[in-house]
Amino acid sequence: VNAMKTWNVHMVRIPLNEQCWLGASNVPATGTKGAAYQQAVKDYVNLLVANGITPVVEMHWSFGQYSGPGAGCSDVNATCQKPMPDAQFAPTFWSQVATAFKGNNAVIFDLFNEPFPDFANNFSNPTAAWMCLRDGGTCTGIGYQVAGMQSLVNAVRATGATNVIMIPGIAFTNDLSQWLTFKPTDSTGNLMATWHSYNFNVCVTQSCWDSQIGTVARQVPVVAAEIGQNTCAHDYIDQVMAWADTNGVGYAAWTWNPWGVCNSVGNVLILDTNGTPTATFGEGFRAHLLTRARE
C-alpha cells in the first residue's frame, strides 16, 4: 500500500473467489477459506480505506461448468473465469459481501469480472447476450443456471447496503454498446459502468470509445477497471488514459502483482513489493499517474 501511494494510486480492485469466500468444501486444505478468507479481505479493505485508497471488491472466480468459446478451463469449481455468475451461489456471495461492507460507502462492489455470454452463444444473438447479462436464467451455451446482474443488485440492496455497484458489459466487458438499454434497476440509483480495455479487444479506437463508452459516461460514472496491452509497452494504455482523462472516466491497470517481468500473457506493473515498475508497461502507467491530481 505504501508503494501504491508513491505511484499516486487512488483505487485498488480486489479480485475475490466465490468458493473461498463461502468456505466451500472443495477449497484445498492448504487454502484460506470461509471466515479466515473473509477476515483477510476485510483487513485489506480497511487498510486501503485508512490510506485514502478506494477499494473495489469484485467477483473474479466463480462456480459453474463451462467449456465453450472463451473458456478458461472446464472445471466446475472457481478456478478460472466463467462466462456469467452462477445462480446457485453468486447471490449468497453478494449478500454476504454486502453485509460485510454495508455502512462503509468507501467500498465499491464490482459484481462480476468479465461476462462473455456473447461468446457462449457463438455471437448468434447479441440481444440475447445482453438479456442474459441482466436477467440470467437459462442462457444459450451456458450449462448452468445464471445469476443476472439484476438479481445480484437485488441481493446487495436487500441487505440495506447502499454502496456504489459496478455493472459490466459483454465481450469480457469491452462492449458497452447496449449497457444503458439493459441497465438493471436500483432502488438507490448508485450504479456505475465498468469497462475493460486491452489492445487485443474489439473496441480499441477513439471512435469506438466515443460512441460506446462516452455515450454511457454521459449518463452514469464509468471506470475502466482493467486496462493493459500484451506488448509490455505503454503506447496503447497511454491512448486509453488520455481519452479517459478528457471524458471523466477512471482507470486501473492490470496488474499490481510481482509476477516477474512483463510478458505477452501478463500485463504486470511491478517487479517487487516495493513497487519497482516493469519496463516499460509499469513505467509508463506510473509516469502518467504521477501527472494526475486527485479529483
JOGI-V516565 format. One record per helix or strand of 3 or more residues. SS is the DSSP state (alpha for helix, beta for strand). FROM is the first residue (numbers start at 1). TO is the last residue. If there is no record, write none. Layout:
((SS & FROM & TO) (SS & FROM & TO))
This chain:
((alpha & 2 & 6) (beta & 11 & 17) (alpha & 18 & 22) (alpha & 34 & 50) (beta & 54 & 61) (alpha & 90 & 101) (beta & 108 & 110) (alpha & 117 & 120) (alpha & 126 & 135) (alpha & 149 & 158) (beta & 165 & 167) (beta & 191 & 198) (alpha & 206 & 217) (beta & 222 & 228) (alpha & 235 & 247) (beta & 250 & 253) (alpha & 281 & 289))
